[in-house]
Amino acid sequence: MSAMGGFSRAVTTVGRSARSAQLLRHTQTRKLNIHEYASMQVMKEYGVPTPKNSVATSAEEAQKVYDAGELGEDVVIKAQVLAGGRGRGTFKNGFEGGVQMVSKSEEAKDIASKMLGQLLVTKQTGEEGKPCERVLLMERLKLKRETYFSILLDRSHVGVTLVGSPAGGMSIEDVAAETPEKIFTEKVDIMSGLQEEQVDRLAKNLGYEGEAHGKAKKVIQSLYNLFIDCDCTLVEINPLAETESGDVFCCDAKLNFDDNAEFRQEKIFAFRDRNQEDKREVEASKYDLNYIGLDGTVGCMVNGAGLAMSTLDIVTLHGGSASNFLDLGGGATKDAVQKAFELLNDDDKVKSILVNIFGGIMRCDIIAEGMVAAAKEIGLEKPLVVRLKGTNVEKAREILGSSDVKLTMLDDLDEAAATAVKLAA
């Protein structure tokens, strides 16, 4: 599970445990997340040791990969879905487990056929699940022990932090909550970079000894280089494992990248799988709308991230739940506003729409024009509650007043939120 925040390795108190859990729960949302097979390819370019693996898009291809014999007799098949908890997930066809072990050719074909083309439901996907269009076949290594390692952006440190634990192969959130003393961190100075002694100390804290210690250090340094060079927001390896022969491998990987770095990371962004993303977010991005899909019933359209967060809080305070975070920003055009209304109107989860605009750079009349245009083009069918304040608000009122748009106009945000929640019930 990805994480943001910070905690101190030196203090092993209850307070530290709480901060650790908070760090490991918080997930950055605006980033590129790529499939495990793609992460393996990126790591290979940086000399990071991974088990032999190959990707397949059909059951027949999976069988051919197995029959080639390069992965050995015991092979792991993993559903390529961008969500955690795949191993305990269930496919819509009733097949259980997105991670399976096979030791025969027909088993590889059979398992792949039950995964491919199906929706996998995990604790992170929601009830709708996510489509499995590829499976990763990987050699099964004989592991001596499993550890956890990640690199992330830590806001409290204002820089990069390395997180490790000798307790790998399990939920790191559980480790943070139950045995926080098993979590170790190294904060990287933004000016001097990762130091040799930090790498050495973390490898020791993860329990690597002898030749394995040197190999673990090399892996940690290589992953750090990848993190910096590729504009990552997260590198998470669980498990970072030691084999019975003393080698160190990254057996499972999650890599996230800064969306703003697409212009210089074209090769990596070619791995983007739009089918795994919220279709509402994909459509909103075409109009530069800051949209994050949620699971509630009140559609929210706001300008400014702070006001948007406050609006979501007030909706929740009145017993409702937002279906989205939608920040128009300060430069939205009439077309963008119209598109925002289309997104909310087309969302089956949305039962009412709350518009909360404080006009500054984003003028209220632009919002009104977009609202009227949307009503004419698509027909706004959802109950609409509007609160406008600020620049050109009177002009906006005139535009809305002379239109056929059915809405409830209110000046008080608290009253507006309560009304939207009531209409969504």
Summary of the structure (lengths in Angstrom):
residues: 425
radius of gyration: 24.7
end to end distance: 33.7
largest distance: 79.5
contacts: 1451
relative contact order: 0.10
helix: 39%
strand: 25%
